[in-house]
Amino acid sequence: MWRPEFDFVAAHKARLYGYHRRLCVYSHHYRGTPEVPGLVLGLDRGGSCLGIVYDVEAGHWEQVLAQVRKRELLGDAYDEAVKSFELHDSGRKVEAITYVVQRGSAQYAPLAPKEETLRLINQGKGAMGTCRDYVANTIRHLRQLGIHDAGLENLAGDVLGEIRPRA
């Protein structure tokens, strides 16, 4: 979301039901290696997720889709799917292409304790940089958009080095 890497006409906050955002993909290329994987986000089954739906100019659609497929379909971690999203501002439903995690993939990371998740975040470094920077940038961008993600906020203090007051 914070680095779409394509031109778009508009961006809309939208909710996807039936999936939630989670660090559930071992990154073997962009944010890690097969020997020292990082973790990246995927849409996993259950719950709902507030994110962004992008409008792409019709004349650029095929080029943008090819570019996104090249980035997202590296390996077998994600399945491309057309899903119904509810626009946050109007409640209107739109269909959009998204990428959901493939639980049968060897890159699928099952839910792990926080310490293990942080270990993978801290160790991952790949072709696009560190996993830690990826997670930090995602947290910051979601905050700028006014999107609260409980799972990522649970990691924010450790990833961003925030000091939290004791309750």
N, C-alpha and C positions, 0 to 999 in steps of 0.2 A: 504494500500500500504506500509506503514512503518513497518508493523508487519504481514507479510503474514501467519506465523505459519505453514508453510509446506516447504519441500525441493523442489527446482526447479533447472532446468538445465540452464535456461537463462531467463532474463527479458528484455522486449522490450517496449520502449515508443510506444504507439499506440493511435489512435484517434477513438472514437466511435461517429458516427453521429446520430442525432435524440434524444440525451439525454445529460443532463448537470449534473455536480456534484453540490449538494446543501444539506445544513443541513435541511433535510425535514422529518426526522423520529424521533418521540418522543422515547427516550430510556427508557425502563422500567426495564431493567436488567443490561446490561453492563455498562452504563454511567448515570444511573438514576434509579428511582423506579416509580411504577405507581402513587404514591402519590406526588413525587417530580421528574418529568421527566427531563432528559437532552435531547440534540439533537445530532443525529449522521447523517452521510452522507448517501445519497442515490442518485441513478441515476434517475432523473426526466425527463419527456418528454420535448423535445425542445432543440435546439442548438446542441452543440457538446462538447466532453470532451476528453482531453488528459490525459492519465493515463498509466498504465502498464499492459501488457499481459505477463503471465508467461508460460514458457514451462516446463512441468512436464514429468519426465521419464515415459515411457509407463508402466513399471512394477509397478509403484507407483500410477498410475492414479486413480484407484478405491478407494484406501485408502485416497488419498488427497481429492477427491471429497466428500467422506463421511464426512471427517473432516470439510471441508468448509461448506457443507450443515448443519451440526450440529450447526455451529457458525452463519451462515447467515439466516437460515430458522427457527430461534427461533421466534415463533409467525407468523403473516401473513403480516408483513411489506414489504417483498420482494418477487418477483417472480423470479425464475430461468429462464434464457433465453439464447439461443444461438444467438449471434449477430456477425455481420461482423465488424472487426476492420481494420483500415489502419495503417500498421507499419510506424512509423515516419521516420525511416532512409531510407527505400526503397520504400515506397508507396504500397508495396504488401499487398493484402487483406488476412486476416486470420479469421477463425471463432473461437470464444471462448465463454465459459460459463461466464455469468455475472449475477448480481442480480440487478433488477430494482425495484424501489419503486412501491408499490401497492397503488394507490390513494384511493381505497375503504377501506383501512385499518384504524382502529381507531387510529393507530400509525402515520398515515400520517399527517405531519405538513404543513399546507398551508403557503404560503409566508407571512411573518410577518415583521413589522417594525424592524429596527436594534436594537432598545432598547429591544424589546421583545426577539429577538434572543439571545442577550447578557445575558439577565436575565436567560434564560433557560440554556445557556452554563455555567454560573456561579453557578447555583444551582445544576446541575446534578452531582450525585455521585452514582456509582453502583458497581457491582461485579468486574469490570475491572479497577476501578479508577474513576477519575473525568472527567467530560465532558470537562472542560477547558484544562486539559492535553491532551486529545484526539485531540481537535481542534488545540492546539498549536503544537503538534507533527506532525499533518497532514500538517499544514502550513510550518513548517520547512522542512519536507521531500519533499514536492512539490518544495520548493525553491532549495533544494540540487539537485533535478532532473532537474532543469531548467524549471519547469512547472509553468506558471502563471495562477492562478485561481482568477479572478476578485472578485468573491463573498467572498472568504475566505480572500483575501488581504484587502477587505473593513473592515474586522473584526480584522485584524492582530494587529493593533495598540492597540486596547483594550485588546485583548487576550494575546498578548506577552508583553504588557507594553512598546511598542515602542513609542518614541517621534518623531513625524513627523514635519518637518519644515513647517511653514506657507507659502502659495504661495503668 
